[in-house]
């Protein structure tokens, strides 16, 4: 793929949402874009959940866009399940036993609280090594890029279990904070704690304390995942979804027979929380764009047309995960099968936690293939751009 001239992109933002291990697909798409535009500058970066890791890496990297993506691919492909959570039999069995005892005991007699179904201490250690060695957990590359003018702002969102609010942490210059119903923004120096909080899948991963509050995955309460980029001044936004857009016939096709197992219920729930909101937000923006376009510019009262490019998988990533399930760590595979992951054709919950190299390699490759197939759309958006309805 030949390199294209690097355009001026002062109003460009990138929004990377959640999806657990599906974040590897985002990385593949980004590498595909970087091969077209190795020196692309994205001034505003917004991340949620797994997208928070990708966002912070890009925000802190000191090299070119292509160099950042090559390093991020290497980072993802070095992940294994035991680098994300403890998968040894003793730890998993202890968690299952303790949760069962608390359930049958009504929470009495077991003072140690169950903080999550898995222990994500390995993920914290991995991120600390990959992103920073600062004792306080800060990520100095972000501030360096802001000072040098390469980055205008980076924002991560999480859900406060303490207040039930969606909180967006923002690091940048000349930032105007915003507040909406059940949503607030705060200035922050982004740390590993913020990344861990944004990526803490509810019930599965333990919450993370930031300040005086406990936080979980940013997708839980963030009804408008694109809104932080707009608040930070972007008029053109690239977002990479990790949900395959099924045809009507595919959507109507049953994925299981009989009563739904827990894996199916959890998959539907997690999809609704993490994967569907981007599509809903894009649809709202399209309708708002149509309204704003009819209003004379002088009468828009600060409203502006937001150009959107949405890129998404050409294959169902949940269905794809079935092919790699037999190679999960044996104890973890035993527990997930207990939830019924083999009884559904598209075990979406499994695709969120399948941090194993072969599956991640497939997602990265698929993302890069999809970016190559969409290269003309990507070029038209980055270099020119009209209303992005054409790109959804």
Protein Blocks (a to p, Z undefined) as FASTA:
>chain_A
ZZdddddffkbccdddehijmmmmmmmmmmmmmmmmmmbccfbacdehjlmmmmmmmmmp
cbdfklmmmmmmmmmmmpcfklmbccbfklmmmmmmmmmmmmmnnopailbacfbfbdck
lmmmmmmmmmoccfnlpafklmmmmmnopafbdcdddddfklopacdddddehiacddde
hiacddddddfklmmmmmmcghkaccddehjbccddfklmmmblmlmmmmnopabdcddd
fbdcddfklmmpcfbecjddfklmmmmmmmmmmmmmmmmmmmmmmmmmmmmmmpcfklnn
opacddddddddfbdfklmmmmmmmmgcfklmmmmmmnopmmpfblfklmmmmccfklmm
mmmmmmmmmmmmmmmmmmmmmmnopafklmZZ
